[in-house]
Amino acid sequence: MSNDILAQLVTMSNNLGDPSLDYVILGEGNTSARADADTFWVKASGTELRTIDRTGFVRVSFERVLAMLNAPDLSDEQIKQRLSEAKVDPSTGSRLAPDDGVQPSVETVLHAICLSLEGVNFVGHTHPTAVNAITCSIAFETAVSGRLFPDEIVICGPAPVVVPYTDPGVPLARKVRDLIDQYIDRHHEVPKVILMQNHGLIALGRTAQQVENVTAMAVKAARVLLGTYALDGPHFLTAQAVDRIHTRPDELYRRKLLGES
């Protein structure tokens, strides 16, 4: 089963890394997938999504990675050591893996948090140009404060988690964890989209296809949003309209057909 998950993760990563989509270039972005209840696969540092294969992923322990959240402030070297110690032998999922020199992404803790959420089995973190044109703008929080069209709601949920700029690694993971908790309290569901200021996009999904769908729709929404500023700015849907689309039976059915639920 875990080999099948890894195969899906490789395909998803290659698709997200397709240069024609303009989601990432070079070594940007990282991806992950739950292998089982105790471990997950995460992209290794220095690999490229467009060319990554099975050898470009590291299997790590949820418990060891998540323990870093509660550790005292760690130096960069200590974080690297902790991530190395979190690697497990894929054949057992329990023993410390041999030191093969492959290092988990610095965002591994962030992936562990996302994959710990109910119904989330795959995560894709990318840096689409259209999305970063917004996340890197002065108007970032205002620009993403509403929904623009029904399909954005159907695929990406009622709202994104909006994260102010935070140093990547453990500090960012802690901030995202807190904001996800607030999101769940407010919306009573797990988010599908996380937007990080001056950083990029995270798509969460039950399936690899859902991560691809969410990423594609988030990028389209970003392009539409940027286009609205040529005509006096965005006309956001009302909260009532967003709730109506998000809960309509026909849209729930369509979401199911698209593999979104």
KEVOKOL-116051 format. One record per atom (N, C-alpha, C): residue in three letters; x, y, z. Coordinates in steps of 0.001 Angstrom, whole numbers, plus 500000, padded with zeros to 6 digits. Example, Ala and Ser with C-alpha at 12.3 -4.5 7.8 and 13.67 -1.06 7.14 Angstrom:
<pts>
ALA513190494310507800 ALA512300495500507800 ALA513200496700507800 SER512850497750507080 SER513670498940507140 SER512900500030507870 
</pts>
This chain:
<pts>
MET500825498795500000 MET500000500000500000 MET500858501253500000 SER501910501292500834 SER502751502482500914 SER503479502731499596 ASN503815501644498861 ASN504464501811497568 ASN503522502464496574 ASP502231502097496642 ASP501233502711495780 ASP501098504197496108 ILE501110504535497384 ILE501037505935497802 ILE502247506698497284 LEU503417506110497393 LEU504624506771496917 LEU504556507000495409 ALA504025506030494672 ALA503882506186493223 ALA502951507354492902 GLN501852507461493645 GLN500922508576493446 GLN501595509913493788 LEU502412509910494834 LEU503111511122495248 LEU504102511569494173 VAL504806510625493581 VAL505754510952492506 VAL505016511581491331 THR503911510962490915 THR503144511490489780 THR502604512885490083 MET502026513052491269 MET501511514365491661 MET502615515414491637 SER503772515064492167 SER504889516011492232 SER505368516394490838 ASN505506515406489951 ASN505910515694488577 ASN504907516596487876 ASN503621516351488114 ASN502587517186487500 ASN502647518615488021 LEU502811518776489342 LEU502912520115489912 LEU504174520833489432 GLY505200520064489102 GLY506457520648488649 GLY506535520899487157 ASP505461520613486424 ASP505430520846484972 ASP505718522318484690 PRO506805522639483971 PRO507161524041483745 PRO506062524857483075 SER505224524213482256 SER504181524954481549 SER503129525517482492 LEU503020524965483699 LEU502031525435484665 LEU502519526639485462 ASP503828526821485519 ASP504424527948486239 ASP504086527929487728 TYR504085526731488314 TYR503867526607489760 TYR505184526703490525 VAL506251526127489950 VAL507575526128490582 VAL508640526130489499 ILE509856526536489865 ILE511016526347489012 ILE512150525799489871 LEU513107525166489207 LEU514291524638489885 LEU513885523793491100 GLY514455524061492277 GLY514187523239493454 GLY513053523735494316 GLU512233524681493797 GLU511155525244494598 GLU510109524192494968 GLY509417524444496079 GLY508264523646496467 GLY508631522309497087 ASN507657521715497735 ASN507824520372498287 ASN506469519704498439 THR506473518399498494 THR505248517603498540 THR505396516497499566 SER504254515922499964 SER504292514846500953 SER503034514007500861 ALA503082512820501488 ALA501917511940501539 ALA502026511030502754 ARG500882510768503363 ARG500831509857504514 ARG501105508434504029 ALA502106507775504618 ALA502410506386504273 ALA501564505421505096 ASP501445505720506397 ASP500602504933507292 ASP500326505795508519 ALA499802505194509571 ALA499425505973510756 ALA500631506613511440 ASP501815506063511228 ASP502991506517511977 ASP504023507262511153 THR503956507146509820 THR505018507712508990 THR504450508400507748 PHE505278509250507144 PHE504890509876505883 PHE506114510091505000 TRP505842510227503700 TRP506883510523502730 TRP506945512032502517 VAL508152512590502426 VAL508305514021502161 VAL509469514217501196 LYS509362515230500362 LYS510403515537499378 LYS511732515823500075 ALA512793515306499516 ALA514131515560500051 ALA514629516915499584 SER515430517556500396 SER516018518834500032 SER516874518687498775 GLY516804519704497921 GLY517657519732496740 GLY517113519026495528 THR515926518422495629 THR515334517736494482 THR514348518662493770 GLU514033518346492514 GLU513106519143491719 GLU511811518379491506 LEU510690519062491662 LEU509402518394491486 LEU509233517840490075 ARG509718518542489075 ARG509479518123487690 ARG510211516837487340 THR511310516540488044 THR512110515359487708 THR512183514342488849 ILE511558514618489961 ILE511713513754491131 ILE511181512349490859 ASP511847511353491428 ASP511360509971491367 ASP511308509420492792 ARG511120508138492922 ARG510933507530494241 ARG512119507794495169 THR513319507887494596 THR514509508082495427 THR514606509502495970 GLY513742510395495484 GLY513793511774495927 GLY512929512069497141 PHE512341511019497733 PHE511500511191498914 PHE512094510461500108 VAL511850511013501279 VAL512340510436502529 VAL511131510061503385 ARG511179508872503995 ARG510098508461504898 ARG510502508818506321 VAL509596509532507010 VAL509917510030508342 VAL508800509709509331 SER509130509799510598 SER508208509493511687 SER507395510725512072 PHE506067510595512112 PHE505221511681512599 PHE505645512099514004 GLU505822511121514873 GLU506101511408516281 GLU507386512206516435 ARG508438511780515738 ARG509728512466515871 ARG509692513872515278 VAL508984514006514158 VAL508913515325513518 VAL508071516283514352 LEU506896515828514782 LEU506001516704515537 LEU506578517080516900 ALA507475516258517434 ALA508110516582518714 ALA508925517866518620 MET509347518228517424 MET510133519442517238 MET509311520697517540 LEU507986520592517435 LEU507128521741517707 LEU507216522182519162 ASN507437521224520050 ASN507443521516521477 ASN508848521618522062 ALA509838521493521198 ALA511219521605521662 ALA511580523077521849 PRO512551523361522723 PRO513038524749522841 PRO513535525220521476 ASP513713526509521325 ASP514184527037520045 ASP515432526295519595 LEU515368525795518379 LEU516450524979517850 LEU517285525775516859 SER518577525535516859 SER519444526157515866 SER519233525463514525 ASP519725526072513463 ASP519596525463512143 ASP520256524086512121 GLU521379523961512780 GLU522091522677512810 GLU521300521636513611 GLN520678522067514708 GLN519870521141515511 GLN518636520671514749 ILE518035521576513985 ILE516880521198513172 ILE517292520157512140 LYS518418520382511495 LYS518918519421510513 LYS519149518055511152 GLN519721518044512356 GLN519984516793513053 GLN518688516096513432 ARG517710516845513946 ARG516420516266514334 ARG515704515665513122 LEU515760516352511993 LEU515113515832510781 LEU515789514545510317 SER517099514511510419 SER517834513300510045 SER517451512139510962 GLU517286512424512235 GLU516922511394513207 GLU515475510941513051 ALA514662511728512357 ALA513257511364512144 ALA513078510376511002 LYS514127510145510206 LYS514026509216509081 LYS513833507794509601 VAL513001507041508891 VAL512767505650509265 VAL513072504743508088 ASP513297503491508380 ASP513540502488507357 ASP512222502168506670 PRO512081502424505377 PRO510819502164504687 PRO510340500718504786 SER511263499785505001 SER510862498372505055 SER510184498014506366 THR510382498836507403 THR509771498531508697 THR508914499675509220 GLY509255500908508832 GLY508529502070509333 GLY508811502380510788 SER509787501690511391 SER510025501902512810 SER511493502172513134 ARG512396501443512518 ARG513806501624512838 ARG514340502908512209 LEU515332503502512861 LEU516003504649512288 LEU516653504230510980 ALA516432504995509939 ALA516980504662508633 ALA518491504866508623 PRO519198504134507784 PRO520637504372507657 PRO520880505773507113 ASP521997506358507495 ASP522311507719507046 ASP522813507662505607 ASP521891507900504657 ASP522244507839503240 ASP522536509219502669 GLY522565510227503541 GLY522878511563503087 GLY521697512344502562 VAL520558511682502368 VAL519359512360501877 VAL518671513037503049 GLN518423514330502917 GLN517890515109504030 GLN516447515535503741 PRO515524515341504707 PRO514157515811504511 PRO514120517329504340 SER513109517804503609 SER512918519239503411 SER512832519965504744 VAL513266521229504756 VAL513178522046505968 VAL511723522263506367 GLU510792522079505415 GLU509368522254505702 GLU508694520961506165 THR509476519959506548 THR508913518669506953 THR507944518799508122 VAL508241519674509088 VAL507352519844510239 VAL506001520391509786 LEU506022521323508858 LEU504789521883508306 LEU503956520792507634 HIS504609519918506893 HIS503899518820506241 HIS503305517859507267 ALA504037517616508346 ALA503528516724509392 ALA502241517269509992 ILE502187518568510213 ILE500981519196510761 ILE499810519012509799 CYS500039519305508529 CYS498959519202507534 CYS498475517767507385 LEU499392516813507344 LEU499017515408507167 LEU498383514816508422 SER498489515508509549 SER497847515049510786 SER496371515437510830 LEU495938516294509911 LEU494552516736509896 LEU493642515646509342 GLU492428515610509834 GLU491473514587509399 GLU491219514698507895 GLY491358513575507203 GLY491049513525505779 GLY492146514012504860 VAL493282514445505404 VAL494380514935504563 VAL495427513831504410 ASN495621513379503177 ASN496586512323502887 ASN497723512782501983 PHE497505513894501275 PHE498516514433500362 PHE498600515945500542 VAL499816516484500384 VAL500043517923500512 VAL500972518372499396 GLY500629519504498767 GLY501485520082497741 GLY501770521541498033 HIS503029521874498214 HIS503445523262498476 HIS504175523780497246 THR503632524832496631 THR504219525392495420 THR504345526908495542 HIS505007527515494541 HIS505217528966494515 HIS504739529533493177 PRO503466529380492816 PRO502999529876491512 PRO503215531382491375 THR503651531803490199 THR503918533224489984 THR502674534065490247 ALA501512533611489745 ALA500272534379489922 ALA499907534504491394 VAL500098533430492147 VAL499786533462493581 VAL500774534360494317 ASN502054534236494001 ASN503048535037494715 ASN502997536510494349 ALA502419536844493186 ALA502202538252492867 ALA501258538879493898 ILE500405538043494482 ILE499472538503495516 ILE500083538388496900 THR500677537234497221 THR501235537044498566 THR502387538005498842 CYS503039538505497791 CYS504161539425497964 CYS503744540889497866 SER502447541146497791 SER501964542512497638 SER501608543141498985 ILE501573544454499018 ILE501167545176500220 ILE499721544855500574 ALA498894544610499538 ALA497456544383499745 ALA497107542910499963 PHE498095542094500284 PHE497886540640500366 PHE496639540249501162 GLU496566540613502422 GLU495463540152503273 GLU494110540655502780 THR494065541899502319 THR492813542440501780 THR492425541724500493 ALA493404541446499643 ALA493140540840498341 ALA492578539426498446 VAL492914538706499519 VAL492445537314499651 VAL491355537193500717 SER490688538300501013 SER489691538306502086 SER488304537865501634 GLY488142537505500352 GLY486833537067499871 GLY486973536055498747 ARG485829535477498358 ARG485780534545497235 ARG485163535243496030 LEU485637534861494826 LEU485253535572493621 LEU484217534858492758 PHE484242533515492730 PHE483330532794491840 PHE483045531407492419 PRO481908530802492018 PRO481459529551492647 PRO482471528412492616 ASP483124528168491469 ASP484045527025491407 ASP485225527175492357 GLU485608528401492657 GLU486666528616493643 GLU486229528075495005 ILE484968528293495337 ILE484424527814496613 ILE484317526294496610 VAL483813525738495511 VAL483613524294495400 VAL484932523541495577 ILE485977524021494930 ILE487262523307494929 ILE488164523711496085 CYS488188525004496426 CYS489157525514497404 CYS488560525806498773 GLY487243525606498947 GLY486630525842500241 GLY486168527278500419 PRO485557527577501563 PRO484971528904501787 PRO485982530022501987 ALA487211529667502348 ALA488244530681502603 ALA489600529987502716 PRO490681530727502502 PRO492010530172502747 PRO492463530458504175 VAL493463529739504621 VAL494206530129505824 VAL495251531140505368 VAL495277532302505980 VAL496174533382505575 VAL497261533547506637 VAL498512533370506225 VAL499631533324507168 VAL500574534502506936 PRO500770535368507924 PRO501756536446507781 PRO503157535864507667 TYR504082536630507077 TYR505412536083506838 TYR506054535603508140 THR506566534375508092 THR507230533745509235 THR508427532968508719 ASP509498532945509469 ASP510710532246509053 ASP510406530785508747 PRO510760530293507530 PRO510476528901507176 PRO511108527918508157 GLY510454526768508293 GLY510923525753509222 GLY509987525637510410 VAL510542525414511584 VAL509725525204512784 VAL508885526439513143 PRO509446527667513095 PRO508603528827513418 PRO507379528936512511 LEU507554528696511207 LEU506423528740510280 LEU505432527636510596 ALA505912526446510898 ALA505022525337511220 ALA504165525654512443 ARG504772526246513459 ARG504007526608514661 ARG502924527632514333 LYS503272528620513514 LYS502302529651513147 LYS501155529053512339 VAL501475528204511389 VAL500443527568510572 VAL499552526679511420 ARG500136525945512356 ARG499339525094513254 ARG498300525927513994 ASP498719527056514552 ASP497795527901515314 ASP496691528465514428 LEU497043528878513218 LEU496050529470512322 LEU495096528419511760 ILE495580527191511563 ILE494683526103511146 ILE493669525811512248 ASP494122525795513494 ASP493204525569514617 ASP492115526641514643 GLN492508527890514421 GLN491528528983514395 GLN490563528817513226 TYR491080528382512088 TYR490245528171510904 TYR489194527096511172 ILE489610525999511770 ILE488684524901512061 ILE487623525347513061 ASP488017526131514047 ASP487042526658515010 ASP486002527539514317 ARG486442528283513315 ARG485543529228512645 ARG484679528558511578 HIS485283527654510796 HIS484575527068509654 HIS484103525632509886 HIS484554525015510972 HIS484144523652511329 HIS484537522629510261 GLU485648522860509612 GLU486186521912508644 GLU487663522196508428 VAL488340521229507846 VAL489766521365507562 VAL489948522233506317 PRO490926523136506303 PRO491142523985505118 PRO491693523186503948 LYS491495523721502754 LYS492078523139501544 LYS493230523975501022 VAL493251525260501388 VAL494270526185500873 VAL494894526968502020 ILE496221527054501996 ILE496973527907502912 ILE497807528853502059 LEU497673530160502305 LEU498446531171501592 LEU499417531822502564 MET500705531794502230 MET501736532296503124 MET502387533544502537 GLN502361534608503301 GLN502866535896502827 GLN504326535804502406 ASN504627536387501240 ASN505992536378500694 ASN506566534971500566 HIS505702533983500383 HIS506193532609500350 HIS505484531778499287 GLY504204531455499471 GLY503557530628498468 GLY502269529980498932 LEU501934528883498272 LEU500648528202498394 LEU500842526783498914 ILE499929526348499787 ILE499858524939500189 ILE498462524441499868 ALA498385523302499171 ALA497106522650498865 ALA497040521338499633 LEU495916521110500324 LEU495725519899501114 LEU494629519059500477 GLY494823517728500443 GLY493816516893499814 GLY493730515499500375 ARG492551514919500209 ARG492363513513500554 ARG493104512621499572 THR493162513076498304 THR493836512334497241 THR494875513221496567 ALA495758512590495807 ALA496743513346495043 ALA496043514215494004 GLN494992513689493386 GLN494256514462492386 GLN493621515696492994 GLN493142515588494220 GLN492545516749494866 GLN493577517852495068 VAL494790517492495448 VAL495842518500495605 VAL496096519209494279 GLU496132518450493189 GLU496322519066491873 GLU495152519975491521 ASN493928519530491810 ASN492743520339491505 ASN492738521639492300 VAL493030521528493597 VAL493032522708494458 VAL494103523702493999 THR495280523186493671 THR496355524064493209 THR495955524786491927 ALA495406524046490971 ALA495010524640489695 ALA493951525714489888 MET492956525456490742 MET491890526426490948 MET492396527648491720 ALA493282527428492677 ALA493848528557493425 ALA494647529471492506 VAL495352528878491557 VAL496127529676490604 VAL495190530438489668 LYS494117529774489193 LYS493145530488488356 LYS492537531658489132 ALA492160531417490383 ALA491567532477491197 ALA492536533645491362 ALA493823533344491502 ALA494823534396491629 ALA494888535233490359 ARG494837534561489208 ARG494871535295487939 ARG493633536163487761 VAL492471535622488131 VAL491237536405488046 VAL491326537615488974 LEU491802537374490187 LEU491925538463491156 LEU492835539571490633 LEU493977539195490101 LEU494903540189489552 LEU494244540965488418 GLY493439540276487602 GLY492750540932486504 GLY491711541936486965 THR491094541668488116 THR490053542586488594 THR490614543960488949 TYR491890544005489306 TYR492464545287489697 TYR492643546233488501 ALA492478545703487281 ALA492481546578486103 ALA491132547260485921 LEU490115546789486659 LEU488756547336486539 LEU488202547678487918 ASP488965548428488671 ASP488559548980489965 ASP488524547983491113 GLY489077546784490931 GLY489218545866492048 GLY488183544757492100 PRO488367543802493008 PRO487503542626493073 PRO486111542930493619 HIS485127542210493079 HIS483762542231493622 HIS483555540877494294 PHE483803540811495605 PHE483712539542496318 PHE482255539123496491 LEU482030537828496482 LEU480718537286496810 LEU480421537568498287 THR479162537723498621 THR478794537949500013 THR479013536681500821 ALA479097536824502135 ALA479251535658503010 ALA478086534695502837 GLN476895535247502644 GLN475710534402502446 GLN475827533616501146 ALA476300534263500085 ALA476452533582498804 ALA477514532486498886 VAL478609532777499586 VAL479662531770499759 VAL479124530562500507 ASP478410530788501596 ASP477847529687502378 ASP476851528882501554 ARG476045529571500744 ARG475062528891499904 ARG475744527962498900 ILE476767528458498199 ILE477489527630497235 ILE478180526461497934 HIS478761526748499102 HIS479546525737499808 HIS478675524593500318 THR477381524836500501 THR476509523806501092 THR475412523327500142 ARG475350523844498918 ARG474317523414497972 ARG474463521927497659 PRO473376521153497642 PRO473459519718497343 PRO474080519420495985 ASP473750520222494956 ASP474309519950493634 ASP475813520204493599 GLU476274521195494357 GLU477705521454494400 GLU478431520392495220 LEU477792519896496261 LEU478384518800497031 LEU478527517559496168 TYR477514517312495332 TYR477556516162494421 TYR478679516336493406 ARG478794517557492850 ARG479837517816491869 ARG481223517699492502 ARG481328518137493740 ARG482595518015494458 ARG482974516543494635 LYS481976515723494912 LYS482222514284495082 LYS482703513670493774 LEU482079514065492654 LEU482481513539491350 LEU483914513930491005 LEU484322515103491487 LEU485673515582491224 LEU486698514996492199 GLY486224514134493108 GLY487136513522494059 GLY487519514436495184 GLU486694515475495441 GLU487028516441496468 GLU486524516042497854 SER485666515029497928 SER485146514625499233 SER484805513150499209 
</pts>
